Each structure stands twice: as C-alpha cells, then as structure tokens.
Amino acid sequence: MVAQGRGWHEERTGLNPESFIETRRHWFATKVQHNTNGVVNVLNLIEGREAIVESPVNAFEPFVVHYAETFIVPAAVGEYTIRPYGESEGKGCATIKAFVRTENLFDYRIN
C-alpha cells in the first residue's frame, strides 16, 4: 500500500520497478484528491458504474466517466478530484492510473 485515508487507499500494481512508467490502483468510496505532479495522468475506471472528475480551481469542466472508460488528465492541470457519482454514490469505485516516473527520468535513454 502506498497511501491511505478515510474512504480510500492506493496501491502499486506490481509493474516492473525498472520501468519508467508507474501504475497505481486507487480504491475509493469518497472524494479523493489527486495531483498530476507535472506529468500526464492516464486513468481507467476499473470498478464502479460511474465517477466524476473535477478541478478544485475550475481548470476544466467536471466530467463523468463510466466503467471501463479511459481518460487523460493533462500535466498542467495539477490538482483534481475523483469521486463516486450517480449509481456509484455510496459505493466503492477504483481506478488504475499510469504516469511517467520523474525521479529517474534521465536514466532512460533512446538507443
């Protein structure tokens, strides 16, 4: 487990630690804060009927994602939230998030 809070927890998926891509599974039943940390985030709703993605500073219009849909949050967005929505309110949802690891980015070279 990477992190947890009231109504949510986040875990690494077991992707090869040598890869420059990090993937995390995020389980939640309440609104959860995310941050792009300056890199694009690619997510897929893997549990729950629907969730809503929102910007606390109105960087984009809120949008609803449905089970198995993939969505992208641009690097420039920074903070955003995801919470169960519609038929999923009061129930658990999960996403899988992929992003480029920045800590060792310069160790990867194109040959």
Number of C-alpha atoms within 10 A of each C-alpha: 11 10 10 13 9 10 12 17 17 18 15 15 14 10 12 10 8 9 11 17 14 18 20 19 21 25 20 23 21 19 18 19 13 13 16 17 14 14 17 18 20 18 21 19 22 19 20 22 19 22 25 16 21 20 18 13 10 10 13 13 8 14 12 16 19 17 16 15 13 15 16 12 18 13 15 13 19 18 18 20 16 24 22 25 22 11 11 17 16 12 14 17 25 24 24 20 20 17 18 17 13 14 8 11 11 8 8 10 6 3 3
